[in-house]
Every structure is written in C-alpha cells, then in structure tokens.
Amino acid sequence: MAQGEVRCEGAGAIVINIDGADYAVNGMASRRYPPIQRVWNPTTFPESNLDSIIVRGLTLCDWGLTRPSTLALNAAARN
C-alpha cells in the first residue's frame, strides 16, 4: 500500500509527498506540481480514494499560516 504525507499550501492547494516527490492532489496544486495520477491511480492502487485525501488535506489548511500543515496517509484513505 502506498503511503504519503499530505499538506495544504496557500489558498487550498493539496499536495502529497510520495517517496520524496511532490504531486498535486487537487486543481489548486496542479499549477506547481505534476498530478498524483501519474503514480497513484485506480490502476496502481484500486483501493485509493483521492476525494477523501482532498477533504482531509483541506482540513489542514490554515488560511493565516505561511507554513504548510501536513498529515501522513495511506493509499486507502477512507472517511
């Protein structure tokens, strides 16, 4: 099972770090990072739930902070 560390940057950009590389989980992060689907998709990890990861990532957003908050997750993130 893949694992990664999720963080929120800026105004809601959800980013996941997998094996030292950052990937965009939502559209806000896609301007700066490659899409997570390159390495983490229904074919490679059918149990993954990207919507759940986005929701969890958004809970990390603190609109007043300049540094990102992080959360460690598994590929099978569930509600």
Z-matrix of the N, CA and C atoms (Angstrom, degrees):
N
C 1 1.437
C 2 1.525 1 109.20
N 3 1.306 2 116.95 1 130.20
C 4 1.463 3 121.52 2 179.07
C 5 1.518 4 110.43 3 -70.54
N 6 1.305 5 114.73 4 149.60
C 7 1.455 6 120.90 5 177.31
C 8 1.512 7 108.28 6 -132.75
N 9 1.323 8 114.95 7 153.33
C 10 1.449 9 119.51 8 178.03
C 11 1.505 10 110.72 9 -159.18
N 12 1.313 11 115.11 10 169.38
C 13 1.452 12 121.22 11 177.53
C 14 1.520 13 108.08 12 -112.21
N 15 1.325 14 115.25 13 121.16
C 16 1.460 15 121.61 14 -177.24
C 17 1.514 16 109.69 15 -95.16
N 18 1.334 17 115.42 16 143.04
C 19 1.462 18 119.59 17 175.28
C 20 1.523 19 109.72 18 -144.21
N 21 1.306 20 115.10 19 160.82
C 22 1.450 21 122.27 20 175.43
C 23 1.516 22 107.53 21 -111.86
N 24 1.321 23 115.65 22 131.29
C 25 1.461 24 120.81 23 177.76
C 26 1.523 25 108.99 24 -119.55
N 27 1.304 26 115.93 25 141.84
C 28 1.460 27 121.11 26 173.09
C 29 1.509 28 113.69 27 55.17
N 30 1.325 29 116.20 28 -131.94
C 31 1.461 30 122.97 29 -173.86
C 32 1.523 31 112.35 30 -91.00
N 33 1.335 32 117.50 31 45.15
C 34 1.459 33 120.61 32 174.43
C 35 1.509 34 116.00 33 104.06
N 36 1.321 35 119.01 34 18.88
C 37 1.464 36 121.58 35 176.15
C 38 1.530 37 108.43 36 -79.30
N 39 1.345 38 116.37 37 116.19
C 40 1.454 39 120.97 38 -179.36
C 41 1.525 40 108.50 39 -97.30
N 42 1.334 41 115.16 40 123.30
C 43 1.463 42 123.06 41 -174.77
C 44 1.519 43 108.05 42 -125.30
N 45 1.328 44 116.67 43 142.46
C 46 1.458 45 120.87 44 174.65
C 47 1.522 46 108.58 45 -122.74
N 48 1.322 47 115.55 46 138.70
C 49 1.454 48 121.55 47 177.13
C 50 1.521 49 107.41 48 -105.59
N 51 1.337 50 116.02 49 120.03
C 52 1.464 51 122.26 50 178.87
C 53 1.515 52 107.36 51 -124.08
N 54 1.312 53 115.93 52 120.62
C 55 1.469 54 121.64 53 178.78
C 56 1.520 55 112.47 54 52.41
N 57 1.328 56 116.90 55 39.75
C 58 1.458 57 121.39 56 175.31
C 59 1.514 58 115.72 57 85.97
N 60 1.328 59 117.99 58 -0.81
C 61 1.469 60 121.53 59 179.47
C 62 1.528 61 109.87 60 -114.50
N 63 1.325 62 116.93 61 140.02
C 64 1.459 63 122.73 62 179.13
C 65 1.519 64 110.90 63 -93.85
N 66 1.355 65 115.35 64 140.10
C 67 1.459 66 122.25 65 178.61
C 68 1.520 67 109.65 66 -135.18
N 69 1.327 68 115.50 67 146.83
C 70 1.462 69 121.74 68 176.33
C 71 1.520 70 109.28 69 -76.97
N 72 1.331 71 115.86 70 131.79
C 73 1.462 72 120.80 71 175.82
C 74 1.528 73 109.90 72 -98.61
N 75 1.320 74 117.03 73 -30.72
C 76 1.469 75 120.34 74 178.53
C 77 1.528 76 110.31 75 -127.18
N 78 1.319 77 115.50 76 174.39
C 79 1.456 78 120.98 77 -176.91
C 80 1.517 79 113.93 78 -62.20
N 81 1.326 80 117.11 79 -33.47
C 82 1.467 81 120.60 80 -179.97
C 83 1.528 82 111.31 81 -60.71
N 84 1.311 83 117.15 82 -32.62
C 85 1.469 84 121.12 83 -178.09
C 86 1.528 85 112.58 84 -88.95
N 87 1.329 86 116.98 85 -11.59
C 88 1.471 87 120.19 86 -172.89
C 89 1.525 88 113.98 87 -70.19
N 90 1.298 89 117.55 88 -15.49
C 91 1.470 90 119.33 89 177.36
C 92 1.525 91 111.58 90 -72.57
N 93 1.314 92 115.72 91 -26.21
C 94 1.461 93 120.19 92 -173.87
C 95 1.530 94 114.15 93 -109.05
N 96 1.338 95 117.11 94 -25.53
C 97 1.467 96 121.09 95 -173.89
C 98 1.529 97 110.66 96 -128.15
N 99 1.353 98 117.14 97 154.70
C 100 1.462 99 119.57 98 174.85
C 101 1.534 100 109.71 99 -69.47
N 102 1.325 101 118.64 100 156.24
C 103 1.467 102 121.10 101 -177.18
C 104 1.530 103 112.40 102 -69.25
N 105 1.320 104 115.74 103 143.33
C 106 1.457 105 122.32 104 178.72
C 107 1.532 106 111.05 105 -59.84
N 108 1.320 107 117.26 106 -26.89
C 109 1.460 108 120.73 107 -178.06
C 110 1.526 109 112.91 108 -61.31
N 111 1.318 110 117.70 109 -15.80
C 112 1.477 111 119.88 110 176.31
C 113 1.521 112 111.90 111 -63.17
N 114 1.338 113 116.88 112 -32.58
C 115 1.461 114 119.83 113 -176.57
C 116 1.520 115 113.64 114 -123.99
N 117 1.320 116 117.49 115 -16.87
C 118 1.464 117 121.08 116 -171.42
C 119 1.520 118 107.67 117 -136.33
N 120 1.333 119 116.28 118 93.96
C 121 1.453 120 120.68 119 -175.89
C 122 1.532 121 109.59 120 -141.16
N 123 1.322 122 117.56 121 174.30
C 124 1.466 123 119.85 122 -177.77
C 125 1.525 124 114.19 123 -58.88
N 126 1.327 125 118.10 124 -23.93
C 127 1.459 126 120.38 125 178.56
C 128 1.523 127 110.84 126 -76.86
N 129 1.333 128 116.81 127 -45.16
C 130 1.464 129 120.22 128 -178.02
C 131 1.521 130 112.20 129 -79.59
N 132 1.335 131 117.40 130 -34.57
C 133 1.468 132 122.56 131 -179.82
C 134 1.530 133 108.81 132 -139.50
N 135 1.342 134 116.70 133 81.58
C 136 1.463 135 119.88 134 -174.65
C 137 1.531 136 113.68 135 -61.80
N 138 1.313 137 117.50 136 -21.47
C 139 1.466 138 120.39 137 -179.06
C 140 1.527 139 112.83 138 -84.55
N 141 1.311 140 117.81 139 -2.72
C 142 1.463 141 120.31 140 -176.37
C 143 1.522 142 111.26 141 -73.50
N 144 1.328 143 114.82 142 149.57
C 145 1.461 144 121.93 143 179.59
C 146 1.521 145 107.46 144 -131.47
N 147 1.327 146 117.33 145 91.77
C 148 1.459 147 121.21 146 -176.33
C 149 1.526 148 112.03 147 -65.46
N 150 1.348 149 117.53 148 -32.32
C 151 1.463 150 119.46 149 177.92
C 152 1.524 151 111.09 150 -60.67
N 153 1.315 152 115.89 151 -40.69
C 154 1.465 153 120.26 152 178.50
C 155 1.530 154 110.95 153 -65.27
N 156 1.319 155 116.58 154 -37.80
C 157 1.467 156 120.32 155 178.71
C 158 1.529 157 109.95 156 -66.24
N 159 1.316 158 117.31 157 -40.07
C 160 1.468 159 120.06 158 177.57
C 161 1.517 160 110.41 159 -62.08
N 162 1.332 161 117.10 160 -46.04
C 163 1.469 162 120.71 161 179.74
C 164 1.524 163 110.62 162 -60.70
N 165 1.319 164 117.03 163 -45.93
C 166 1.473 165 119.82 164 178.32
C 167 1.517 166 110.99 165 -63.94
N 168 1.308 167 117.18 166 -40.08
C 169 1.460 168 120.74 167 178.45
C 170 1.516 169 111.84 168 -62.32
N 171 1.331 170 117.02 169 -40.80
C 172 1.467 171 120.09 170 179.59
C 173 1.526 172 111.91 171 -64.30
N 174 1.342 173 117.14 172 -27.85
C 175 1.470 174 118.88 173 177.08
C 176 1.518 175 111.39 174 -68.52
N 177 1.329 176 117.20 175 -17.88
C 178 1.465 177 121.14 176 178.45
C 179 1.523 178 112.47 177 -81.78
N 180 1.316 179 116.86 178 -16.27
C 181 1.462 180 120.44 179 -175.95
C 182 1.522 181 110.63 180 -67.57
N 183 1.296 182 114.80 181 126.73
C 184 1.460 183 121.65 182 172.30
C 185 1.513 184 104.90 183 -124.27
N 186 1.294 185 115.66 184 100.23
C 187 1.455 186 122.56 185 -169.61
C 188 1.522 187 112.94 186 -58.82
N 189 1.348 188 118.82 187 -14.91
C 190 1.457 189 120.82 188 179.89
C 191 1.516 190 113.98 189 -96.37
N 192 1.338 191 118.21 190 -10.00
C 193 1.466 192 121.61 191 -177.81
C 194 1.518 193 111.34 192 -87.86
N 195 1.328 194 115.94 193 148.20
C 196 1.462 195 119.99 194 174.90
C 197 1.518 196 111.17 195 -96.17
N 198 1.335 197 118.38 196 -18.78
C 199 1.466 198 120.39 197 178.58
C 200 1.523 199 109.08 198 -100.91
N 201 1.341 200 118.42 199 146.85
C 202 1.462 201 120.79 200 -177.63
C 203 1.520 202 112.01 201 -75.97
N 204 1.336 203 116.48 202 149.15
C 205 1.456 204 123.19 203 170.59
C 206 1.515 205 107.21 204 -93.93
N 207 1.351 206 117.48 205 153.26
C 208 1.464 207 120.18 206 -177.60
C 209 1.517 208 111.13 207 -131.03
N 210 1.340 209 116.23 208 162.18
C 211 1.448 210 124.21 209 178.23
C 212 1.519 211 107.59 210 -152.52
N 213 1.339 212 117.95 211 130.26
C 214 1.459 213 121.41 212 177.44
C 215 1.523 214 109.01 213 -83.12
N 216 1.347 215 117.73 214 134.92
C 217 1.469 216 122.98 215 -178.29
C 218 1.512 217 110.62 216 -136.35
N 219 1.342 218 115.31 217 157.97
C 220 1.449 219 123.13 218 170.58
C 221 1.515 220 108.90 219 -96.96
N 222 1.317 221 116.98 220 165.06
C 223 1.459 222 121.10 221 177.88
C 224 1.512 223 110.99 222 -61.79
N 225 1.295 224 118.29 223 -30.37
C 226 1.462 225 121.96 224 -177.11
C 227 1.515 226 111.28 225 -93.16
N 228 1.304 227 118.29 226 41.55
C 229 1.465 228 121.34 227 179.01
C 230 1.513 229 108.50 228 -57.36
N 231 1.299 230 114.67 229 127.69
C 232 1.459 231 120.39 230 -179.24
C 233 1.522 232 108.74 231 -125.42
N 234 1.335 233 115.89 232 156.62
C 235 1.478 234 120.94 233 177.04
C 236 1.501 235 111.19 234 -68.83
